[in-house]
Amino acid sequence: MTIRNIAPQRFAAIKIALAASASMMTLAVAAAAAAQEDDQVELTPPAQPVEDAPSTDTIVVTGSRIARKEFSSAAPVQVIQGDVAREAGLLDIDEILQTSPQSTGLQIDQSFIPFVLDNGPGATQVSFRGLDPERTLVLINGRRMAPAGVGGAPTTPDISLIPTILIDRIENLFDGASSVYGSDAIAGVANVILRRDFDGFQIDADGSLPFQSGGEQYTVAASWGMTGDNGFIGFGAEYQTNNRVARNQRDFLGRCEQELYYTPDGRILNQDTNQNPGVTINECVQFPLTNRIFIPIGFGSVYYTPGSTNVGIPNFSETQLGTTFDFDGDGLQDVDFKDPFYAYDASETAQNADFLPSNQTFSIYAYGEYNTGKGGNITPFFEAMFSNRQTSQYQPGAQFFNNVPATNPFNPCNIDLADNGTPADPSDDYPINPDGVNCLGIFGVNFGSIDNVQPILNINGDRDTRDTEVSQFRIVGGARGELPWLDGFIGFNGFTWEASASYSRSNGTDVFQGIDQDRLDLSLSTSVRNPDGSVTCGGTVPQVTPCVPVNLFAPNLYLEGGGFLTPEEAAYLYVPADFATTVEQTLAQVYVTGQVATLPWNQNPLSIVVGGEWREDAISSRPSAFRRDGRIHNFASDRGATGKRDLYEFFTELDTDLLSDMPGAQLLNINAAARWTEESNYGSAWTYSLKGIYKPVDWLTFRGSYGTSYRAPNSREQFLLGGTGFNNITDPCIVPLAARVASGNPNIPPTYDPNLDTRSAFTISQCQAQGVDPLSLGITTSPETNPIQSVEILTGGSNQLEDEESRAYTAGVVWEQPWTDAFGLTVSGTYYNIVVRDSVEEPGTGDVIRECYTIQSTASNAFCSRVTRDAQGFLSLLDTSFINIGRLTSKGIDYNLLLTKDFDAFGKPFDLSLDVRLSQLLEQEVEVLGSVDDNKGETDAPTWRGNANLIVSTGDVRFNWFTRWIGKGQEDIDLSDPVNNPPFVFDVACPDPTIRPGATGDTCRPVDFTGNYFVHNASVTWAPGDWVVTAGVRNVFDRSPELVDADGAFSVYNVPIGVGYDLQGRTAFMSVRKSF
């Protein structure tokens, strides 16, 4: 395998970024005046309510383009101060955003490395209100951040590319905002505001060290800039490295993935004693089993036992065929399924797999502005960013299973048929496999010749190491100014304008090696044993790479923790599975804002914004031929994506105080906005919003908003060229194993017993409607067919989709304690209600099967059209390409409390602030073509989430105690059998009926629930003059994540990922900053 030298590409891009912005930097440096402003942010809790944020002459709050005198908003906006988040131990932007109580649903982070992600391996995303990342808009300084990633079609920004050290604050808007910001702002907006208060040179160094090994994080950064009366200039660079965390480096992961069940009285059981004597009793899940071969007639799986056999097949033994195999007579089963030699997950190799991958990021940023003082105070501004992320992951465990033809000379069930009395050519009278045997001889009767034999192995080097690199370049340039010549024209006053353009380009590469299926098939199907005993392959097939005979039964492949190909086999079979992705976004925007009139009854201004925007999104995702054509063994094909779209938008916004400074109406503010969007592939749409603030008295505020939002199908949903892979699917039309009565003869099929069939009449009728006989399918073939089949899965974009539309409204109240100056107390609550219609989703394979065969609804026919069967009636293809599935909802209440108090103690003045943030989820429905599922209260969407931050400061010292709460949750379906097992029914035999008193005969369920989870961070900050030093501990009490069973809830190694649980354990951290 050839590893590309990527360093020259990275540094070439850095030179481009610097050169492109050099002229604007020079202009901004010249503007920096000697008299500089001290604009440091006051110490505030990390989720400060907008009513209490610091104010300047005019402020633009996220959710509006109109400058106002107060930091107030009718929509729910929360501010996270970068420095305070850092003191709380949140050292990455993904931690800062994903720990917000409003970040519900699965949050994509580094723990998702075992899965195929829209943005590729190692990407991190943010999702507000549980509505997925593509419905949360990410801005930098109020301007859209472009997608970045690799593979398929990345659709959302990779927030790990934003340099954390330059973050001043993050303004999170938890409301639909398409009328202000355009497409995608359905669940909300995360607006990352970078620092502007530069005053010389600054060096930062951060480090975090978990008390258990692995997961160490180190960050070094430097910034320089100047701020003056006419502008500012700033530069920053940051490098961060995160060390990998292996499975065996975290105690809560144990030594394996566990079986976790619970009984009706709440006992947790995890010891599987329902095993034959000789099988180890422990908590480990025994599957996937490795080091075995599958013989389709008679045996099924037989297991590698080097040097011995209990069935006459050299080096392989059976476990049971109606009775336990005990060849050595010790009373124990000859093969221990729980031995790490067979139970791969318990092997040392599997335990050394990445739980969290290693990751390095490098970012540089330069930005500034300069007021020329001419032509209406024309102020040019610019931003330039280059970021690079490199992720390396080690994920062994991909199983290898491939049929070996009966004629292959290494097949242990391959003997010379001529030696068994079958006529053959005399030249063929030497053994095809000298060690081959009649694998059915154990039955005492020759039932016929063996067909294919399938080794089931793990091979070290096959798809286990993956290197991903993503770089993003972003440049923004523009100018703003005043329009004084409009003052006095029919009431116009204070008009300003802004025009800007931006260009973003991300390049991603993803590289791993796998086995070329075409070369493997050629070797296995053409290998022959020559008269001299040598084996050759290839025959007359033209070959660029000379064929190498591959022996899939060699001892070097059957080792604990996975075997190895020979060097010759590896050189022949391994090929690089490369992917390269380029995502570009070009955007131009212009708008004017000012006062068009004053209200005659109070002389308050009526402000307006009018503007337009053009955006072009383009993607080119290019897989290697091996990956494009599905030639990597047991790995999905991906044809990439290519396409381009344009959006043209016009927007307007109005804002005024209808009433102010009146008895019973200290303030009545109204804001209205509208936007027209035309997407080149999907036509046009209008969105609008109406917001209001009413303050009858200074200490009480009512606020509300109503608006519509819009999301055209994104690049992935439109341009993904499609790919196929194979998943194991339970075919409901194949006769269940429980309904089969064995004949006792491998050549005589079993019979069907309808009394043992648990399928519904609807399922039976749906199968018959497709021309399939569900009463015989699978039992009339030779050999009989298991209901679990490997089925080809098709994915891809579509040009037949409809755009998404949504509506959202919020209603809130804010109360500020008015009676005393001894302390400050602000309490608020906000109700939100978001409904998305015609949501675009990629249905899962389970959705297709369930909707077609088990749920009697109007959706059945639509999903059945996505099912293809072959001539025998077996599943051959499931289409899971994007569709408009129906409706999504998210409803709930946010609660906020802010307490501030000054007091004296020990002869010193102290400042105290306590900020409590709670979010209560009331509904999170997913409607799939008429079938409704409410996810509220499930493990990844708990009813309650919250943060609390206590800060006590005196002089140069600050103490910070930060607490996160993730509420309990429980799934409402059984993931192991979501159709036949109704919610909360205990219908599974307990795994350990004998080891606990009274457990015999119990029924169980997989653990599908989580409890209340609290994690605490504590730190002390010392800030004397030009130094700021913070030392602290994250997860002070070393709280482990909640654990579930894989059949109970979505998880990795029993840990529900993407929910917000701390995956590092107790961790010491330290941060040092020095200003010059």
N, C-alpha and C positions, 0 to 999 in steps of 0.2 A: 504494500500500500504506500502510495506517495502522499506525504503531507505537504500541502502548499506552504511556501514562504509568504506569510501574509504581512510581515512587517513593512516591506516597501510600499504596499498599497496603503497601509494605515498612515504612514508619515507623508506620503504624497498627498493624501486628502487633507492632512493638517496644513500643509503648505498652501493648498488651494484656499482653505478657509481663511488663513491669515492674509493671503494676497487679496482676496475678494473684498476684505473689509479695511484694508490699509488706509485708503484715502479718508474714509469716514472717521477712523480712529484718530488720525492726525487732526482733523477738524475739531473733534471733541476735546482732544488734549489742549488745544489752543484756547478752549473756552473755560477751562477750569481756573477759577479765580483763587486768589490767596485767601480771601475771606470765605470760610467754609462753614456750613451749617451743621450743628449737632442735632441730628435727626434720629437718635437712637430710640429703638422701640422700648417702651416700658415693659417691665416684667409682668406678664399676664398669663393666666391659665391657657393651656394649649387649645382650648376650644372656646375662645372668648366670644360672647354674644356681640352681635354687631352694634348694639346700642352703646356699648362701653368701649369701643375701639377708639384709639387716638384720632383726633381730627386735625385737618389742615384747612386752608382757605376753601378749596373745593376738592371733592373726593368723588371718584367714579367707583361705585360699588358693583361687584360682580352680579350680573343679572340686569344691568342697565348700562347705557352709554351716556347718560346724562349726568353731568357733574352737579353735585349738590353740596350744601354747606355742612350737612350732618352725615355721619356714617350710619345710615339707617336704610332699611329695606323692608318692603312689604312681603317679599318672599323670604323663606328661611335660609339665611346665610350664616355660616359659622366660620370663624377665623382660627387657624392654627399657626401660632408663632413658631418660626423655625428654631430659635435659640431655646425656647422652653421645651419643645419636643425633644431636642437634643439632650437637655438636662434630665428629661424623663427616661432616657435610655433608648429613644427611638432614633437610631442613627442613619436609617435609610428612608427615602421618600416612600417606598412601598410600605414600610412599617407605619409611617405617619398616616398615610391615607387609608390603609386597610384596617387599622385599629379604630377608625371612626365608628361609632355605634350605627351610623347609617350605611356602612359598608356591609350589607347583609348579602346572603347567598354565598356561593363559592367565589373566593378571591384567588385568582391565578397567581401562584408564587413558585418558588424554587422546588417545593415539595411535589410538584406535578410532573417531574421528569419521566415517570413511567408511561405518560400518556401523550398522545398526538394532540398538539395544541394549534389553534389557529395561527398564532404568531411564532410557532416553532419552539424548540427547547430553550429553557432558561429565561423566557420572557416573563415579565410581571405586569399585571393589569389591575385596574380598579373598577369596581362595579358598585354603584349606589342603588339602594332600594331593592336589591336582589333581581335586577332586570338585565343582568349580563353586561360585560364591558362595552359592547358595541353601542349601548344606549347611555353611556356616560361620556361626556365630552371633556377632554383635557386641553387646557390652555396654558401657555407660558406668557406672562405679562399681557393677558387678555387676548392673545392670538393663538389660533389653533395649532396644536402639535400634530404632526403627521404620523401615520402608522409606521411601524418598523418591525422587521422580523425575517423569518426565512421559512420556506416550505409552503406549498399550496398558495394561499393568498392572505397575508397578514392584513388585519383590518383595523387595529386599534394601536395607540401609542404604547411603546414599551417604556413605562415610567422609570425603570431603573437607569435609563440613559440621561435623566435629568441630574445635574450636579447638585448634591444636597447642600454643600457648603455655601452656595450662593443664595439659598432660599431665605427670603425675609419672612414670608408668611404664605399660607395657602388659604384662599377663600373658597369654601365649598358651598355651592348653591344646590339645595336639595329640592329642586322644582323643575318642571319642564321649561326649556328656554329656547326653543327653536325660533320663536319670533324675534329674538335678540341675536342669537349666535348661529342659527341655521340648523341643518340636519344633524342628527345624532344626539342632541341635547334633550333627551326624553326623561331620563331619571335624574339628571342634574349635571353640574359642571364643577370640575376641579380646576381652579385657576391658580397656578403657581406664580407668585409674585417674587421677582428677584430683588436683591438688595440694590439700593441707590445711594446709601450713606457712606461712600468710600472716603477714607481719610488716610492714605498712605498704604503701607505694606502690611500684610497679615499672613501668618502661618498657622495652620491648624493640623493637629494630629489626634486621631481617635483610635482606640483599640478596645476590643471586647474579647474576653477569655472565658469560655464556659468552664465550669468546675470539672466536667468530664471532657475528655480529649475530643478534638475535632470541632469544627465550626468557628475557629478563631477568625476574627475580622480586624483588618487594619486599614486605616485611611490616612492619607497625607494630602494636604491641599495648601495652595497658596493663592492669594488674591492681592491685587493692587489697584488703586484708583484714586481719583480726586473728585471732589464735589465743590462747585462754586455757584455763584448767583445765576449764571447763565447756562449751567448744564453740569454734566458729570461724565466720567469715563471710568469703566471698570473692566478688569481682566480677572479671570479665575481659572485654575486648573486643579483637577482632583484625580487621585488614583486610589482605588479601593480593591482589596483582595479579600475573598472569603474562602476559607479552607473547607474541604469537603467534610461531611459527617457520614460515617459509615453506619450501617445498621447495628453493628456490634459495639458502637460507641455511645449508645443511649440505653440506659437501664430499662426505660419504659417499653422499649421494643422487644425485650426478652431475647430468647435465643431462636425464635421462629415466629411465624404468624400463628396466633392462637385460635382454637375453637372456643368461642364464648357463647354460652347459652344461659337462659334463666328460666326459672320455674314460676308457676302462678303465685307462690308465696315470696318471690323475690330473691331466691338463692341463685348465685352465679355458679355455674358448673363449667369446668374446662378440662376435665380429665376423661379422655375417651377410653372407657374400659370395655366397650362393646367390640372387642377384638378377639381373635383366636389366640390360644396360648402360644407364646413365643413372640408376640408383637409387643414392643415396648409401650407402656402406658405413660403418656405425658400429655401436655397441653397443645402440642404442635398439630397443625393441619398437615395431614400426610401427603396431600396432593400439592404440586404435580409430582408424580412418581417418574423416576428416570432409570436409566441403565436396564432397559427391558426391550423386548421385541414383541410385536403383536402378530400372532398367527391367526388368520381369519377363520380357519376351520378348526373347531374342536376346542382349542386352548384359550384363545384371547391372548392376554399378556403372560409371558414367561420371563423370568428375571435372571440377570447375569449372576452366576455363582461360579467364579473361576475355578477350574479344576474339578468340578463336581456337577452332577445332574441327577435329578430324581425322575426324569421322564425319558432319558435316553438321548436328549438333544445336547450335544457337547457344550458345557459351560453355561447352560440355562436350566432353570428349575421352575416348576409349577408351585402355586400356593394352595389352590384348592379347585377341585372339579367335583362338586357335590359333597366332598369331604376334604378335610385338611390333609395336605401332603406332609408326611413326617417320615422321610426316607431314612434318617439315621436312628429313628426309634427312641428319641429322647423325650417324646411327648409334646414337643413344641413344633409349631409351623416352621418349615425350613427357611422361609424368607420373612424377615422382619421389616414390614412396611415403614416403620418409624425410624429405621436405621438411616443416618444421613447419606449412606451410600445409595439409597433408593429415594428417600424423602429429601429432594434437592434443597428445599427451602431451609432445612436444618443444617446444611453443610457449611463449612467454614467459608467457602467461596461465596455462597449466597449471603452469608452474614457480613461479608466485607463489601457488599454492594453499597452504592451511594444511597443514603436516605435524603441528603441534600448535596448537590454537586458543588464542585469548586467553581469559583466565578471571579473574574477580574473585570473592572470597568475603569475606563480612562475618559475624562471629559475636559474640554477647554471651552471657555465662554468669554466673549468680549462684547460689550455693549456700551452705548452712551448716547448722549444728545447734546446739542448746542444751540442756544437761542442767539441768532445772529443780530437781533435787535432791529432788523430791517424788514421792509415789505410786509408789515403786519406781524412782526416778531416771528418770522419764519424760523422754525426749529427742525433741522434735520436730525434724524435718529437712526440707529442701526442696532442689530443684534447678529452675532455670528456664533454658532455652536458646532463643535464636533465631538461626538461621543462614540466610544467603542466598548463593546462587551464581548468577552470571551468566556464560554462555558464549556467545561469538560465534565462528562458524566460517565460513570462506570456502572453498568446495569447488566450483570450476567444473569442468566436464567432463561433466555429465549430458547424454547425447546425446538429440537430438530426432530422431525418425523417425515420420512420419505419412503415410499414403497420401493422395495428391491425386487426386480422381476424373478420369477421362478428359474429362469435360465442363467441368472447371474452366478458366476463360479464361486463367489464367496457366500452365497445364501446357504445357511446351515441346513435348510430343508430341501436342498437341491442334490439329488442323486442321479446317477446315470440310469435313465428309464430302461435302457436296453438290458441292464443287469437284472431288472425285475421282470424280464420276459417280454418286454414290449419290443417289437421289431424296430430296428434302427440301422442306419448306415454303418457298415463295419468300421469306417474311419472314425466313428463316434463312440467306439466301444471302450474309451478310456473314461474314468470318472470325471464328470463335470466339476464336482467338488469332492475331493478325496475324503474329506471329513464329513460330508453330508450324510444325513440319515433320513429314514422314512419317519417324518415328524408325527405321523398318525399311528405309528406302530404300537403305541401304548394301548390303543383300543383293541388290539388283537385282530383287527380286520383292516384290510387296505380299502379305505373309503374313497380313494382316488388321489390324484396328484395334488401337491400343494400349489397354490397360486402365489401371489406376492406375499412377502414378509416385510413388516414395517419396523425398523429400529426406532425407538423413542429415547432420545439422548439429549444431553447438554454438551455443547462443544465450546471450549474456551477459545476466544478470538472471533466467534461468530456473533455479530451484532451487539457486542457487549461494551464497546468503548465508542463514544461519540463526541466530536468536537464541533462546536458551533461558534460562529463569530458574526456579530451584527454591528455595523457602523452607521451612524446617521450624521449627515451634514445639514445644517439649517442656517439660512441667512435671511434677515429681514432688513429692509431699507425703506425709508419714507420720510415724510416731513409733516409738520403741523404748523398752524399759524392762526392769526386772527383776521377777521374781515371787518375792520372798523368803518369802511365806507358804507356798510349796511345799517349802521346805527341810525335810528331815527326814521328809517324807511318803513312806513306803515306799521310802526310799533316794533320793528326789529331792534334787537340790542344784544351785544355781547356774542356775536356769532364767531365761531371758530371752525376750522376745517382740519381734516387729516386724510392723507393719502399714503398708502403703503403697499408694498409687494413683498412676497416671501417665496422662497423656494426651498424645498426639503427633498433630500434624496437619501435613502437608506439602502445599503448593500448587505446581504446576509449570505453566509455559506454554512452548510451543514454536511459533515463528512463522517461516515463510518464504513466498515467493511462487512460484507456478507457473502454468502455462498451463492454463486451463479447457478440458478436452477437449470438453465439450458445445458451448461457444461456437466452438471451432475447427472442429468437425465441421459446425456450422451454416453457418459462413462458407464453408468449402471446398465443401460440397455444394450451396449455393444461389447461389453467385456467378455472375452472368451479365454478358456484355458488351452494353451497350445500343447502339442504332444510332449514337449520337453518340460511341461509343468509351469512355464511362465504364463502370466496373464497380460494380455494386451487389449486395447480398446480403440474405438474410433471407426473401424471398418473402412468403408469407402466414403464416409461423410467428409466433405471438405472442411478443413479446420485451420483457423488462424493460429490458435494455441494448441499444440500437440496434446492429444488426449492422454490422461493419466488414469490408470485403473484405481478406483476408490473402493476400499474395503471397509464397509460400514459395520463389520462384525469383529474388527481387530481389537485386541485387548487395550490398546492405547486410547480407545474411545470410551471405554467403560471404567471410569475412575470416579471416586468420590469427589463431588464438586465439579464434575465435568471432565471430559477427555480432551484429547488433542489430535488434530490431523497430523499426518506425517508432513515433513517439509515439502515433499513433492506434491502431495495432495493439496496442501495449503496454497502453494504457488499456483496451482492449476485452478482451484475452486474460488479463492477469495478475490473479490472485485470491489472497487470503491463505489459506494452509493452516495454520490455527491448531489448537492442541490444548491443552486444559486438563485437569489431573489433580489430584485430591485424594485423599490417602491418610490414613486415620485409624487410630489404634490406642489402645485404652483397656485398661488393665490394673490389676487389683487383686490384692494378695497379702497373706497373713498366715501367719506361722509362729512356732512356739515351739521353743526348743532348750535343752538342759540335760543334766544327768547323772541317769540313772534308777537307777543302781546302781553299786556298786564290785565288782570281781572279788575273790572271797574269797581267792585265792592270792597276790595282789600289791597289792591295794587300789587298782588303777588304775581310773579312772572309765569307765563305759559311757555314752557320750554319744549323744543322739538329736536328730533334727530331725523335726518333723511340721508340715505346712502345706498350704495350698491356694492355687490361683491361678485367676483368670478373665481371659480375654483376648478382646477383640473386634477383629477386623480388618475394615475397610470401605474400599471403593474406589469412586470415581466418576471415570471417565476419559471426557472429552467432546470429541470431534473436531468441527471445523467441518463443515458439510454437504459442502463440496468435498472434504474429506479422507475423511469417512465414506463417501461414495458413490463414491469412486475417480475423481473428476472431474479430478484433477491429472494432467496428461499424463505417462505413463511413471513413475508413482509409485504405490506400493502403497496400497490403501485400508485404513483402520483404523477399525473401528466402536467402538473403545474398550473399556471394561469397566465393569461395575457389579455389585456384590455385597457380601455381608457374611457373616462366619462368626464363630462363638463357640467357644472352647475352655475346657473345665472340667478342672482338673487337681488331683490330690492327690498329695503326695509325702512320703517319709520317708527318713531316713538314719540309720545307726548307725555308731559309730566307737569303737574301744577298742584299747588296747595289751594284747594277750594275754600277752606276756612283756616284761620290761624289766629291765635292769641285772643280768643273769644271765650266767654263763660260757657262751659259745656262743650267747647270745641277748641282746645289748644292747638289741634292740628287735624285737618282732614285732607290727606294727600291722595291723588288719583294718578295712576300711571297706565298708559295704554300703548301697546306695540303691535305691529303687524309686519309680516314678511311674505313676499311672493317668491317662490322657488321653482325654477324649471331645471329638471335633470335631463340630460341629453337622451337617455334611454327610457325614461319613465314619465315624461310629461311634467305637468306643473301642479302646484298645490299652494294654498294659502294657509298660514298659521297666524294666530293672534293671541294676545294675552291682555288681561285687565287686572290691575292690582290696586290695593288701597290700604292706607294707614289712617286710623282714627284714634286720637288721643283726647278723651273728654277732659282729663286732667293730666298734669305732668307725670303722675306716677302710674298711670294705667294706659296701656296701648292695645288696641285691637287691630289686627292686620289680616289680610286675606289676598288670595290670588286665584285667578282662573285663566287657563290658557290651553291652547292646542299645540301639539308638536308633530314633527314629520321626520321620517327616516326612509330615504330611498334605499333599496337593496345595495349593500356595499360591494366592494370589489370582489370579495370572496364569494358572496352570494350570487353575483352576476357572472364573474369571469373564471371561476375555478373550472378548469378543463375536465376535471373528474379523475377518479382513480378507483381502483378496485383492490380489495383485500379479502381475507377469509376470516370469518368468525365462526365459533361453534354455536349453532342454533338448535334449539329443541323444536323439531318439526311436529306440530300437533296432529298432523295427518298420519304419522307413522304409529302403528300399534304400540302402545306403551309396554315397557318391559314387564310391568306388573300384571298385564292382561294376557301374557303369553304362557302357555303350558308346554314345557319342554317335552320332546319326544324321546330323549335319551340317545338318539342317533344323530350325529352331526349332519348326515345327509338327508334326514327327514325333518322338514321345518316344524316349528311349534304350531300349536293350534291357538285360536283366539277364544278367550272366555269373556263374554260381555259383562258378566257379573263382577269382574275385576277391573273393568274400565271406568275410570273416574271422569272421563271427558264429558262435557255437556252435549246435549242434543244440538245446540246451536253450532258448536265446533264441528260435530259430525256432518251437519248439513252444509256448512261452509266448505269443507273438504270435498264433499260430493258435488257441490256446485262448480268446483274447479276440475271436475272429471277425475277425481282421485277416490279410490276405495279405501277409506280409513279403517276398515275392518280387516284388511289383509296386507296393506302396504307395509313393507319391511319384513314380513315373515315368510313371504313366498320367494324371496331371493336367496341365492346361495353364494356366500353365507347370509344369514339373516342380518338385517340392518338395524343399527342402534338409532333410537330417535334423535340423539344428539349428532348432528351432521356438520361438517365443515362446509360452509356456504359462502359463495362469492358475494361481496357487498359492494355496491356501486354508490359512489358519492360524486357530487358535482354541482356546479352553479346552474342557473336557469335564467332565461330571458322571458319567462312566462310569469314572473312573480308580480305581485302588487306591492306598492309602497305601504309602509306602516304609517298609521295615524294614531295619535294618542290625545287624550285630554287629561288634565291634571288640575286639581284645585287644593288649596291649603287654607286653613283658618286657624289663627293663633291669637293668644293674649299674652301680654307682658306686664307684670306687676313689679314696681320698684318701691321698696319700703320708704315711706315719706316722713316718718314721725321723728326720727332722730338722726343726728350726724355721728353717733357713736359707732355705727357700723353700716355698711351697705349690703343690701340684700335685693337681688333680682330673681324672680321666679317666672318662668314662661312655659307655655305648652303650645304645640302646633300639631294640628291634625292634617294629614296629607292623604290624598286619594288619586292614584294614577291608574289609568286604564289604557292599554295598548291593544289596538285592533289590527287584524291581518298580520300578526307577528310572523316574521320570517324565521324559521327554525329548520334544523337538520334532524329529522326524526331518527330515533335510535332503532336498532334492529328489533328490540323488544317492543317498541311502539308499533312497528309495522305488523308484527305477528299478533300482538294483543288486539289491536284495533280490527284486524281482518278476521281473526278466528275465535276470539273469546268475548268481545264486548259487542253486544247487539245494539248498534247505533247507526245513524246515517253515515258515519265515517267508514263503515266496513267496506263498502264497495270501492271507495277511493283508495284505501290502503291495500285491498286485495289486488288492485291493478298494478301495484308495485311488487307483486310476488310472481316470479317465473319458475315453472317446474319443467323438468326434462321429460323425455318420452316415457320413462318408467313411473313418473309421478313424483319424483323426489325434488326437493328444493334445489334450484340451481343458481338463482340470483335474487337478491333483495335490493330494491332501489331506495336509498336513503338520501337522495339529493334534496336540496332545499325546497320547501313549500311554505305557503301561507297557512299556518296551522290553526289560527283562531285568535284567542284573546289572552292577554296577560294582565294581572292586576297587582297592585301593591298599595296597601292601606295601613295606616298606623298613626301613632302619636309620638312626637318627640317632646321630652321634658328637660328643662334646663334650670339649674339653680346656681347662682353666683353669690358668694358671701365674701365680703372684704372687711377687714378690721385692722386698725392701728392700735397698738397697746405698748405699755412699758413693762419690762421685766428685767430683773438683775441689773437695774440701773441703765438699761439700754432701750431704745425704741425698736419695736418690731412691727413688721407689716405681715398680715396674714391674708391669704386668699384661698378659697375653696370653691372649685368648679365641679359640678356634678352634671353629667350628660347621660340621659337615658333615652332609649328608643324602644317603643312597644309596637310590635308587628301585630296587626289585627287581621290581615288577609294577604295571601300571596297565591293567587289562583293561576293555574295554567289550564286553558281550555283548548283541547285538541279536537277540532272538528266535532264539537258537541259533547265530548267527555271532559268533565271538569275535575281537577285535582287541586286542593288547597294545601300548599306546602307549609303554611304557617305552623310553627311549633315543631317542625322537624329538625333533625340534627344540624343541618346546614342553614336553617332559617328559624332559629329560636325565637320565641315570643319576645324575650327581653335581651337587650344588650346595653352595656353602659360603661362609662369611664368616670373616674373621679380623680382630681388633681389637687393636692394640698401643697401650698408653697408658703413657707415662713422665711422671712429675710430680715437681716439686721446688718447694717453697715455693709461690709464687703462679702458677707456670707449669706448663702441661700440654701434652704433645705427643701427638697422636692420629694413628695411621696405620690406615686401615680398608680392607680388601681384600675384594672380592666375586669369587666364582668361579662361572661357569655352565659346566657341562661340555658336551662335544661331543654332538651328536645327529644322527640321520639318520632320515628317513621310511622306513617299510617298504612303502609303496605309491607308485606314480606318480600324482600328483594329476591329471595331464593325461589319463590314461586308466587309472583304478584297476582296471578289470576285465580288460582285455586285456593290460596290461603287468605281469608278475609282478615281485616285489621284486628290485631291484638288477640288472635286465637292461638292457643297453645296446642299445636297439632304435630310437633316434631318429637320423635323419641329422644329422650335425654341422652347426652353422650356418656354420662357416668352414672349408671343406675345402681352401682354397688358400693362405691367408695364412701358415700355419705349416708348416715342413718336416715331412713325413711325415704330415700330417693328412688327406691326401686319402683318401677312402673310409672314414674312421673312423665308428663309431657312437658315440652319446652318450646321456647322460641329463640332464634338467634338474638343476641344482644343488639337491640336496635334503638337504644336510648342513650342519652348523655345526661349527666347531672349538672348542677350549677358549678361554674368554673370561675375562680377568682385568681388573678395573678397580680403581684405587687412589685413595683420597681421603686428603689429609693436612691437618692443621691445628695451629695453636698457640693456646692459650688463656691469657690473662693475667687473673687474678682478684684484684686488690688491693682488699680491703675491700668496698665497695658496688658496685664495678664488675666486670663480666665481659665481656671482649672476646675474640672468637674470629675468627681470619682463616685462610683455608685455600684449597685448590684441590681441586676434584672432578675425577676422571679425570685424574690428574696427567700421564699419558703420552699423553693424547688418543687413547685406544683407540676406534676406530670399531666400530659393531655388525657382527656377522656378516651376510653377504649371501647370499640364495638366489634361485632363479628362481621366478616366480609359479606355474609348473606343478610345482615341486618341493616347496614347503612354504608354509604359510600366511604371508602377508607383505603389507606395504604398501610399494610402491616398493622392492622387494627386501629390506626389513628385516623380520625376524620380530618382530612386535610382541607385547606382553603377556608376553614371556619374561624381561625384566629388563635388557636391554641399555641402556646409557646413550645417550640420544638428543640430548644437548645438546653433547657434546664437552667439551674442557677448559673448566672454569668456575671462576672465582674467587668466593669467598663470604666474607661477613663478618657477624658477629652481635655486637650490643652490648646489654648489659643494665645498667640503673642502678636501684638500690634506694634508697628514701628512708625 
